[in-house]
């Protein structure tokens, strides 16, 4: 009996075809992996954008001097600058110059929009320490005391709806990844059961030769693993091409917010690891499914 088992072990690869790439399973897994990589990339990119948004606006405030009279506006702007520079916890204070203001307003006012009589408020950007940001109300009172026309805006408060949307989209991307993983596992289960039904007579002969359930399961799981590897690589390559095209289009737009949703090296490493995880998942699911089905056959 042991001799038969050894002979079976040497000839097991010829008993069943391995990696039937012409069948539907590799292509179904390729589609699943394509969608999984895209969903994972969206979640990782949104995470990068959320971190960049927090760093840029988490403890930043903007002071606007909305005084129509240019002389009084300039005097209040200077007074507000002096007060801000003397406040504890203010890390940096920067007044936005006229050229930068013109560049910011040009999409709405057109070239030379600031040359008319339209009153443009004086803008001051303030970077605060976490302790100073916690007492923003006292800072607002100190500024408005010397500049009655000043308005101190909390950037994080204005961008809170956008941050909430990014968090919701990240959760959605994570849910889609989990759904794709579940769908891939279900596909492997169906493929394993169909393969067992197709080769039922071969399995009976293998058992008569002395093969164990583990040895028979190893045949099918090797074949399914090869299918999963092929499908995973195809799906990863297709998704990577799509991500590169989208990245090039986003870069051409010149948007700081969209540009912040990039994929660092670590994120690409996670995406490349997804096909490896898919092969491991397919192997484990196939082995469990086949062993359970073989146990019922006996």
Residue frames relative to the residue before (quaternion, step in Angstrom):
aa qw qx qy qz dx dy dz
X 1.0000 0.0000 0.0000 0.0000 0.00 0.00 0.00
X 0.6466 0.5154 -0.3223 0.4607 3.58 0.97 -0.84
X 0.6280 0.5333 -0.3419 0.4520 3.58 1.07 -0.75
X 0.6382 0.5249 -0.3294 0.4568 3.57 1.03 -0.75
X 0.6372 0.5292 -0.3267 0.4551 3.55 1.04 -0.83
X 0.6574 0.5025 -0.3184 0.4625 3.59 0.99 -0.84
X 0.6382 0.5157 -0.3306 0.4663 3.59 1.02 -0.77
X 0.6308 0.5238 -0.3308 0.4673 3.54 1.05 -0.77
X 0.6547 0.5237 -0.3173 0.4433 3.56 0.94 -0.84
X 0.6762 0.4827 -0.3009 0.4682 3.61 1.06 -0.65
X 0.7776 0.3452 -0.1723 0.4965 3.58 1.06 -0.69
X 0.3837 0.7700 -0.4625 0.2143 3.60 1.26 0.05
X 0.6434 0.5484 -0.3448 0.4080 3.61 1.01 -0.64
X 0.6679 0.4850 -0.3122 0.4704 3.58 1.17 -0.36
X 0.5689 0.6318 -0.3791 0.3654 3.59 1.22 -0.25
X 0.7853 0.1136 -0.0506 0.6065 3.55 1.09 -0.75
X 0.4830 -0.6519 0.4857 0.3254 3.61 -1.00 0.71
X 0.2683 -0.7699 0.5617 0.1404 3.57 -0.98 0.86
X 0.8552 0.1288 -0.0907 0.4937 3.53 -1.09 0.78
X 0.0664 0.8185 -0.5636 0.0898 3.56 0.63 1.14
X 0.1249 -0.8564 0.4965 0.0666 3.57 0.36 1.24
X 0.6144 0.5487 -0.3592 0.4386 3.59 1.18 -0.31
X 0.5706 0.6007 -0.3801 0.4112 3.60 1.23 -0.25
X 0.6609 -0.5461 0.3467 0.3806 3.61 -1.26 0.19
X 0.5823 0.6474 -0.3809 0.3110 3.59 1.02 -0.72
X 0.6699 0.4876 -0.3473 0.4392 3.69 0.74 -0.83
X 0.6855 0.4824 -0.2950 0.4587 3.58 0.96 -0.77
X 0.6053 0.5241 -0.3583 0.4802 3.58 1.11 -0.59
X 0.6594 0.4892 -0.3058 0.4820 3.58 0.96 -0.84
X 0.6079 0.5493 -0.3527 0.4520 3.61 1.06 -0.68
X 0.6512 0.4973 -0.3115 0.4812 3.57 0.99 -0.83
X 0.6448 0.5183 -0.3162 0.4644 3.58 0.96 -0.88
X 0.6775 0.4809 -0.2975 0.4703 3.58 0.91 -0.89
X 0.6001 0.5598 -0.3532 0.4491 3.59 1.03 -0.73
X 0.7028 0.4477 -0.2654 0.4849 3.58 0.85 -0.96
X 0.6315 0.5369 -0.3360 0.4472 3.58 1.03 -0.75
X 0.6642 0.4974 -0.3084 0.4651 3.59 0.90 -0.90
X 0.6529 0.5070 -0.3231 0.4608 3.59 0.94 -0.80
X 0.6661 0.4893 -0.3079 0.4712 3.59 0.94 -0.85
X 0.6548 0.5014 -0.3133 0.4708 3.58 0.97 -0.83
X 0.6426 0.5168 -0.3227 0.4646 3.59 0.99 -0.80
X 0.6319 0.5240 -0.3354 0.4622 3.58 1.02 -0.76
X 0.6682 0.4979 -0.3041 0.4617 3.58 0.94 -0.87
X 0.6735 0.4859 -0.2961 0.4719 3.59 0.93 -0.86
X 0.6568 0.5067 -0.3134 0.4622 3.58 0.98 -0.80
X 0.6527 0.4960 -0.3163 0.4774 3.58 1.01 -0.76
X 0.6053 0.5452 -0.3532 0.4600 3.57 1.12 -0.63
X 0.6465 0.5047 -0.3120 0.4796 3.58 1.00 -0.80
X 0.6547 0.5078 -0.3136 0.4638 3.58 0.99 -0.82
X 0.6462 0.5163 -0.3235 0.4596 3.59 1.01 -0.79
X 0.6476 0.5076 -0.3197 0.4699 3.59 0.99 -0.80
X 0.6570 0.5032 -0.3088 0.4687 3.58 0.98 -0.84
X 0.6408 0.5235 -0.3215 0.4605 3.57 1.04 -0.77
X 0.6480 0.5127 -0.3147 0.4671 3.57 1.00 -0.81
X 0.6658 0.5045 -0.3070 0.4560 3.58 0.97 -0.85
X 0.7091 0.4756 -0.2699 0.4451 3.57 0.98 -0.83
X 0.8332 0.2110 -0.0674 0.5067 3.58 0.95 -0.85
X 0.4112 0.7574 -0.4535 0.2271 3.59 1.22 -0.14
X 0.8081 0.0933 -0.0296 0.5808 3.62 0.89 -0.87
X 0.4800 0.6558 -0.4388 0.3835 3.57 1.01 0.80
X 0.0926 -0.7729 0.6263 0.0424 3.55 -1.12 0.76
X 0.2501 -0.7507 0.5958 0.1372 3.53 -1.27 0.49
X 0.1823 -0.7716 0.6038 0.0829 3.55 -0.89 1.00
X 0.0852 -0.7842 0.6144 0.0179 3.56 -0.84 1.07
X 0.1914 -0.7468 0.6272 0.1111 3.56 -0.91 0.95
X 0.0758 -0.8419 0.5342 -0.0115 3.58 -0.15 1.32
X 0.2854 0.7513 -0.5292 0.2721 3.57 0.76 1.08
X 0.4188 -0.7323 0.4693 0.2610 3.63 -0.65 1.06
X 0.6692 0.4930 -0.3159 0.4575 3.59 0.97 -0.76
X 0.4415 -0.7354 0.4375 0.2698 3.63 -0.56 1.07
X 0.6580 0.5125 -0.3269 0.4445 3.60 0.96 -0.78
X 0.6814 0.4603 -0.2927 0.4880 3.58 0.88 -0.90
X 0.6132 0.5466 -0.3515 0.4491 3.60 1.05 -0.70
X 0.6694 0.4907 -0.3013 0.4694 3.57 0.92 -0.86
X 0.6525 0.5104 -0.3218 0.4585 3.60 0.98 -0.82
X 0.6701 0.4849 -0.3019 0.4740 3.58 0.94 -0.84
X 0.6206 0.5401 -0.3481 0.4493 3.59 1.06 -0.69
X 0.6620 0.4930 -0.3073 0.4735 3.58 0.96 -0.82
X 0.6458 0.5107 -0.3227 0.4668 3.58 1.01 -0.79
X 0.6515 0.5069 -0.3187 0.4659 3.58 0.97 -0.80
X 0.6243 0.5330 -0.3339 0.4632 3.59 1.02 -0.75
X 0.6632 0.5043 -0.3114 0.4569 3.58 0.92 -0.89
X 0.6603 0.4973 -0.3160 0.4657 3.59 0.95 -0.81
X 0.6701 0.5071 -0.3086 0.4456 3.59 0.90 -0.90
X 0.6657 0.5057 -0.3120 0.4514 3.58 0.93 -0.81
X 0.7047 0.4493 -0.2736 0.4760 3.58 1.16 -0.46
X 0.5408 0.6319 -0.4017 0.3832 3.59 1.25 -0.08
X 0.4692 -0.6665 0.5048 0.2842 3.57 -1.05 0.80
X 0.7849 0.3137 -0.2450 0.4749 3.57 -0.95 0.89
X 0.5443 0.5774 -0.4158 0.4444 3.60 1.27 -0.01
X 0.2621 -0.8138 0.5019 0.1310 3.57 -0.37 1.23
X 0.7957 -0.1014 0.0703 0.5930 3.61 1.00 -0.69
X 0.1249 -0.7609 0.6344 0.0548 3.52 -1.21 0.70
X 0.0571 0.8047 -0.5861 0.0759 3.58 -0.79 1.01
X 0.2570 -0.7481 0.5929 0.1505 3.51 -0.83 1.01
X 0.4036 -0.7086 0.5283 0.2364 3.54 -0.91 0.95
X 0.3760 -0.7619 0.4902 0.1947 3.55 -0.67 1.14
X 0.6902 -0.4998 0.3388 0.3987 3.53 -1.30 0.29
X 0.6364 0.5260 -0.3399 0.4503 3.60 1.02 -0.72
X 0.6626 0.4866 -0.3049 0.4808 3.58 0.98 -0.83
X 0.6288 0.5244 -0.3345 0.4666 3.60 1.02 -0.75
X 0.6482 0.5134 -0.3192 0.4630 3.57 0.98 -0.82
X 0.6486 0.5045 -0.3226 0.4697 3.59 1.02 -0.76
X 0.6609 0.5094 -0.3095 0.4560 3.59 1.04 -0.74
X 0.7504 0.4029 -0.2081 0.4808 3.57 1.01 -0.82
X 0.4634 0.7167 -0.4322 0.2912 3.58 1.22 -0.25
X 0.6373 0.5211 -0.3685 0.4319 3.69 0.89 -0.68
X 0.7325 0.3999 -0.2384 0.4967 3.63 1.11 -0.57
X 0.7725 0.3501 -0.1810 0.4979 3.62 0.96 -0.83
X 0.4483 -0.6809 0.4613 0.3501 3.55 1.21 -0.43
X 0.6875 -0.4650 0.3354 0.4456 3.62 -1.23 0.18
X 0.8282 0.1819 -0.1551 0.5069 3.55 -0.95 0.92
X 0.3139 0.7889 -0.4852 0.2091 3.59 1.18 0.41
X 0.6756 0.4959 -0.2976 0.4573 3.60 1.14 -0.54
X 0.5559 0.6365 -0.3922 0.3633 3.60 1.23 -0.13
X 0.6031 0.5670 -0.3649 0.4263 3.60 1.23 -0.23
X 0.6930 -0.4639 0.3608 0.4176 3.52 -1.32 -0.45
X 0.4081 0.7176 -0.4801 0.2967 3.60 1.22 0.15
X 0.3462 -0.7511 0.5170 0.2208 3.63 -0.62 1.07
X 0.1367 -0.7822 0.6064 0.0416 3.57 -0.78 1.08
X 0.4134 -0.7234 0.4825 0.2701 3.62 -0.65 0.99
X 0.4777 -0.6207 0.5337 0.3188 3.53 -1.25 0.49
X 0.1922 -0.8031 0.5613 0.0545 3.56 -0.86 1.02
X 0.0327 -0.7788 0.6262 -0.0163 3.54 -0.99 0.95
X 0.2143 -0.7645 0.5966 0.1168 3.57 -0.85 1.01
X 0.0922 -0.8011 0.5914 -0.0012 3.56 -0.91 0.99
X 0.1539 -0.7566 0.6307 0.0774 3.57 -0.84 1.04
X 0.1360 -0.8214 0.5538 0.0107 3.53 -0.71 1.17
X 0.4835 -0.5999 0.5396 0.3393 3.52 -1.27 0.40
X 0.6607 -0.5070 0.3454 0.4327 3.64 -1.12 0.35
X 0.6446 0.5159 -0.3323 0.4560 3.59 1.00 -0.74
X 0.6747 0.4765 -0.2961 0.4797 3.60 0.96 -0.85
X 0.6247 0.5374 -0.3444 0.4497 3.58 1.06 -0.68
X 0.6218 0.5524 -0.3394 0.4393 3.59 1.10 -0.68
X 0.7483 0.2961 -0.1909 0.5621 3.61 1.13 -0.53
X 0.1028 0.8355 -0.5280 0.1126 3.55 0.90 0.99
X 0.6052 0.5791 -0.3621 0.4090 3.59 1.08 -0.66
X 0.6563 0.4910 -0.3186 0.4760 3.59 0.98 -0.78
X 0.6225 0.5214 -0.3360 0.4771 3.59 1.08 -0.68
X 0.6392 0.5194 -0.3274 0.4632 3.58 1.00 -0.78
X 0.6518 0.5109 -0.3193 0.4606 3.59 0.97 -0.80
X 0.6546 0.5134 -0.3200 0.4533 3.60 0.98 -0.80
X 0.6652 0.4943 -0.3108 0.4653 3.59 1.01 -0.75
X 0.6979 0.4683 -0.2882 0.4588 3.59 0.82 -0.93
X 0.5607 0.5970 -0.3985 0.4130 3.61 1.16 -0.38
X 0.7579 0.3310 -0.1964 0.5268 3.62 0.97 -0.79
X 0.7676 0.2040 -0.1273 0.5941 3.59 1.24 -0.37
X 0.2254 -0.8309 0.4921 0.1289 3.60 0.16 1.26
X 0.6940 0.4719 -0.2849 0.4631 3.59 1.10 -0.57
X 0.4890 0.6840 -0.4245 0.3359 3.59 1.27 0.02
X 0.0954 -0.7540 0.6473 0.0583 3.50 -1.24 0.64
X 0.1875 -0.7933 0.5752 0.0688 3.57 -0.62 1.17
X 0.1104 -0.8155 0.5680 0.0126 3.58 -0.50 1.22
X 0.3333 -0.7102 0.5895 0.1928 3.53 -1.04 0.89
X 0.3731 -0.7647 0.4787 0.2165 3.58 -0.38 1.22
X 0.6409 0.5337 -0.3337 0.4394 3.58 0.98 -0.80
X 0.6359 0.5306 -0.3301 0.4528 3.59 1.06 -0.71
X 0.6658 0.4945 -0.3070 0.4669 3.57 0.97 -0.82
X 0.7441 0.3999 -0.2205 0.4876 3.57 1.04 -0.76
X 0.3660 0.7577 -0.4761 0.2554 3.61 1.25 0.12
X 0.6481 0.5006 -0.3510 0.4540 3.68 0.89 -0.73
X 0.6430 0.5101 -0.3259 0.4691 3.60 1.01 -0.77
X 0.6473 0.5072 -0.3236 0.4679 3.59 0.97 -0.81
X 0.6401 0.5205 -0.3240 0.4630 3.59 1.04 -0.74
X 0.6360 0.5201 -0.3229 0.4698 3.57 1.04 -0.77
X 0.6439 0.5150 -0.3250 0.4632 3.58 0.96 -0.83
X 0.6466 0.5092 -0.3263 0.4650 3.61 0.94 -0.81
X 0.6555 0.5103 -0.3199 0.4557 3.60 0.94 -0.85
X 0.6622 0.4979 -0.3070 0.4683 3.58 0.97 -0.83
X 0.6151 0.5323 -0.3510 0.4637 3.60 1.08 -0.65
X 0.6479 0.5000 -0.3196 0.4777 3.59 0.96 -0.82
X 0.6367 0.5224 -0.3290 0.4620 3.58 1.02 -0.78
X 0.6471 0.5099 -0.3203 0.4677 3.59 0.96 -0.84
X 0.6520 0.5081 -0.3167 0.4652 3.60 0.97 -0.81
X 0.6435 0.5145 -0.3220 0.4664 3.58 1.02 -0.79
X 0.6432 0.5189 -0.3243 0.4604 3.58 1.02 -0.77
X 0.6207 0.5307 -0.3416 0.4652 3.59 1.04 -0.74
X 0.6650 0.4941 -0.3053 0.4695 3.58 0.92 -0.88
X 0.6424 0.5150 -0.3274 0.4636 3.60 1.00 -0.77
X 0.6531 0.5063 -0.3160 0.4661 3.58 0.99 -0.78
X 0.6246 0.5224 -0.3377 0.4722 3.59 1.06 -0.73
X 0.6588 0.5006 -0.3078 0.4698 3.58 0.97 -0.84
X 0.6583 0.5029 -0.3141 0.4638 3.57 0.98 -0.82
X 0.6264 0.5281 -0.3358 0.4648 3.60 1.05 -0.72
X 0.6501 0.5071 -0.3168 0.4689 3.57 0.95 -0.86
X 0.6495 0.5067 -0.3201 0.4678 3.60 0.98 -0.80
X 0.6252 0.5361 -0.3340 0.4583 3.59 1.04 -0.73
X 0.6508 0.5088 -0.3127 0.4688 3.58 0.98 -0.84
X 0.6295 0.5332 -0.3360 0.4544 3.59 0.98 -0.80
X 0.6794 0.4834 -0.2937 0.4674 3.59 0.86 -0.94
X 0.6578 0.5060 -0.3140 0.4611 3.59 0.97 -0.83
X 0.6488 0.5171 -0.3224 0.4557 3.58 0.98 -0.80
X 0.6708 0.4891 -0.3047 0.4669 3.57 0.92 -0.86
X 0.6491 0.5059 -0.3245 0.4663 3.58 0.98 -0.78
X 0.6492 0.5125 -0.3222 0.4605 3.58 0.99 -0.77
X 0.6342 0.5199 -0.3337 0.4648 3.60 1.01 -0.73
X 0.6572 0.5038 -0.3170 0.4624 3.59 0.94 -0.84
X 0.6490 0.5284 -0.3184 0.4453 3.57 1.03 -0.79
X 0.7940 0.2901 -0.1240 0.5197 3.59 0.96 -0.90
X 0.2041 0.8151 -0.5208 0.1506 3.59 1.12 0.60
X 0.6718 0.4937 -0.3149 0.4537 3.61 0.89 -0.87
X 0.6284 0.5256 -0.3347 0.4657 3.61 1.06 -0.72
X 0.6382 0.5276 -0.3259 0.4561 3.58 1.01 -0.80
X 0.6390 0.5206 -0.3334 0.4578 3.59 0.98 -0.78
X 0.6420 0.5092 -0.3241 0.4728 3.59 1.01 -0.79
X 0.6436 0.5259 -0.3201 0.4546 3.59 0.98 -0.83
X 0.6417 0.5072 -0.3271 0.4733 3.57 1.01 -0.73
X 0.6409 0.5146 -0.3270 0.4664 3.59 1.04 -0.73
X 0.6551 0.5021 -0.3041 0.4756 3.57 1.18 -0.58
X 0.6132 -0.5778 0.3403 0.4176 3.57 1.26 -0.10
X 0.4266 0.7013 -0.4775 0.3134 3.59 1.20 0.18
X 0.3742 -0.7127 0.5511 0.2197 3.53 -1.08 0.75
X 0.6689 -0.4856 0.3700 0.4241 3.56 -1.30 0.25
X 0.6284 0.5432 -0.3382 0.4424 3.59 1.01 -0.75
X 0.6619 0.4987 -0.3092 0.4664 3.59 0.97 -0.83
X 0.6478 0.5016 -0.3179 0.4772 3.58 0.99 -0.79
X 0.6477 0.5189 -0.3176 0.4586 3.57 0.97 -0.87
X 0.6180 0.5582 -0.3480 0.4305 3.58 1.07 -0.74
X 0.6035 0.5592 -0.3565 0.4427 3.59 1.08 -0.66
X 0.7254 0.4428 -0.2502 0.4638 3.55 0.78 -1.05
X 0.6732 0.4970 -0.3237 0.4416 3.58 0.90 -0.79
X 0.5982 0.5429 -0.3687 0.4598 3.61 1.10 -0.55
X 0.6646 0.5057 -0.2953 0.4640 3.53 0.95 -0.90
X 0.6734 0.4804 -0.2961 0.4777 3.59 0.93 -0.88
X 0.6224 0.5429 -0.3424 0.4480 3.59 1.05 -0.71
X 0.6457 0.5083 -0.3205 0.4710 3.59 1.01 -0.77
X 0.6319 0.5168 -0.3278 0.4756 3.57 1.02 -0.78
X 0.6687 0.5004 -0.2967 0.4631 3.57 0.95 -0.92
X 0.6371 0.5247 -0.3302 0.4580 3.60 1.02 -0.76
X 0.6562 0.5020 -0.3112 0.4696 3.56 0.92 -0.88
X 0.6854 0.4822 -0.2865 0.4644 3.58 0.85 -0.97
X 0.6495 0.5279 -0.3218 0.4427 3.58 1.00 -0.80
X 0.6595 0.5008 -0.3088 0.4678 3.58 0.95 -0.84
X 0.6489 0.5105 -0.3183 0.4659 3.59 0.94 -0.88
X 0.6768 0.4933 -0.2957 0.4595 3.59 0.89 -0.91
X 0.6458 0.5180 -0.3208 0.4601 3.60 1.01 -0.80
X 0.6593 0.5049 -0.3167 0.4583 3.60 0.91 -0.88
X 0.6674 0.5002 -0.3079 0.4577 3.58 0.91 -0.91
X 0.6729 0.4881 -0.2990 0.4685 3.59 0.93 -0.88
X 0.6315 0.5342 -0.3380 0.4490 3.60 1.01 -0.76
X 0.6382 0.5179 -0.3291 0.4650 3.59 0.99 -0.78
X 0.6478 0.5079 -0.3195 0.4694 3.58 0.98 -0.83
X 0.6635 0.5079 -0.3068 0.4558 3.60 0.94 -0.87
X 0.6433 0.5145 -0.3258 0.4639 3.58 1.01 -0.75
X 0.6438 0.5051 -0.3236 0.4751 3.59 1.00 -0.79
X 0.6585 0.4956 -0.3131 0.4719 3.61 0.92 -0.89
X 0.6408 0.5282 -0.3275 0.4507 3.60 0.97 -0.81
X 0.6520 0.5048 -0.3183 0.4678 3.58 0.99 -0.79
X 0.6530 0.5026 -0.3177 0.4690 3.60 0.98 -0.80
X 0.6536 0.5039 -0.3173 0.4671 3.61 0.95 -0.83
X 0.6430 0.5244 -0.3222 0.4557 3.58 1.00 -0.80
X 0.6518 0.5207 -0.3178 0.4506 3.58 1.06 -0.70
X 0.6022 0.5721 -0.3625 0.4226 3.59 1.16 -0.49
X 0.3018 -0.7845 0.4908 0.2295 3.59 1.11 -0.64
X 0.4239 0.7006 -0.4715 0.3273 3.60 1.16 0.47
X 0.4327 -0.7090 0.4928 0.2595 3.57 -0.79 1.01
X 0.6650 0.5103 -0.3150 0.4451 3.58 0.96 -0.84
X 0.6902 0.4471 -0.2851 0.4923 3.60 0.89 -0.91
X 0.6463 0.5346 -0.3250 0.4369 3.57 1.04 -0.75
X 0.6130 0.5607 -0.3535 0.4300 3.59 1.16 -0.49
X 0.6354 0.5209 -0.3313 0.4639 3.60 1.23 -0.37
X 0.2713 0.7698 -0.5278 0.2349 3.57 0.81 1.01
X 0.4333 -0.6772 0.5317 0.2663 3.54 -1.33 0.21
X 0.2770 -0.7630 0.5573 0.1745 3.62 -0.51 1.10
X 0.7382 -0.4201 0.2898 0.4411 3.55 -1.33 0.13
X 0.6476 0.5291 -0.3277 0.4396 3.58 0.94 -0.83
X 0.6404 0.5180 -0.3284 0.4623 3.58 1.03 -0.74
X 0.6384 0.5051 -0.3297 0.4782 3.59 1.01 -0.75
X 0.6130 0.5384 -0.3520 0.4586 3.61 1.06 -0.68
X 0.6341 0.5182 -0.3290 0.4702 3.59 1.03 -0.76
X 0.6627 0.5045 -0.3104 0.4581 3.59 0.94 -0.85
X 0.6496 0.5042 -0.3187 0.4714 3.59 1.00 -0.79
X 0.6584 0.5180 -0.3114 0.4486 3.60 1.08 -0.65
X 0.5138 0.6716 -0.4185 0.3314 3.61 1.17 -0.36
X 0.6590 0.4810 -0.3450 0.4641 3.69 0.85 -0.73
X 0.6109 0.5373 -0.3546 0.4609 3.61 1.05 -0.68
X 0.6499 0.4960 -0.3071 0.4871 3.55 0.99 -0.86
X 0.6358 0.5409 -0.3300 0.4409 3.59 1.03 -0.76
X 0.6439 0.5049 -0.3195 0.4778 3.58 1.01 -0.79
X 0.6542 0.5043 -0.3181 0.4653 3.59 0.91 -0.87
X 0.6516 0.5095 -0.3137 0.4664 3.58 0.96 -0.86
X 0.6628 0.5048 -0.3118 0.4568 3.60 0.89 -0.90
X 0.6514 0.5214 -0.3189 0.4495 3.58 0.98 -0.82
X 0.6826 0.4837 -0.2926 0.4632 3.56 0.86 -0.94
X 0.6743 0.4883 -0.3010 0.4650 3.58 0.89 -0.92
X 0.6520 0.5109 -0.3227 0.4580 3.59 0.94 -0.84
X 0.6534 0.5173 -0.3219 0.4492 3.60 0.90 -0.87
X 0.6760 0.4891 -0.2992 0.4630 3.57 0.89 -0.93
X 0.6630 0.5123 -0.3062 0.4518 3.58 0.94 -0.87
X 0.6933 0.4806 -0.2858 0.4547 3.57 0.88 -0.94
X 0.6536 0.5055 -0.3236 0.4610 3.60 0.91 -0.83
X 0.6476 0.5033 -0.3256 0.4705 3.58 0.99 -0.76
X 0.6726 0.4886 -0.3029 0.4659 3.60 0.94 -0.86
X 0.6468 0.5112 -0.3291 0.4604 3.61 1.00 -0.76
X 0.6221 0.5469 -0.3403 0.4450 3.56 1.07 -0.67
X 0.6728 0.4763 -0.2960 0.4826 3.55 1.10 -0.66
X 0.6095 0.5808 -0.3487 0.4117 3.60 1.15 -0.56
X 0.6702 0.5190 -0.3048 0.4343 3.57 1.09 -0.73
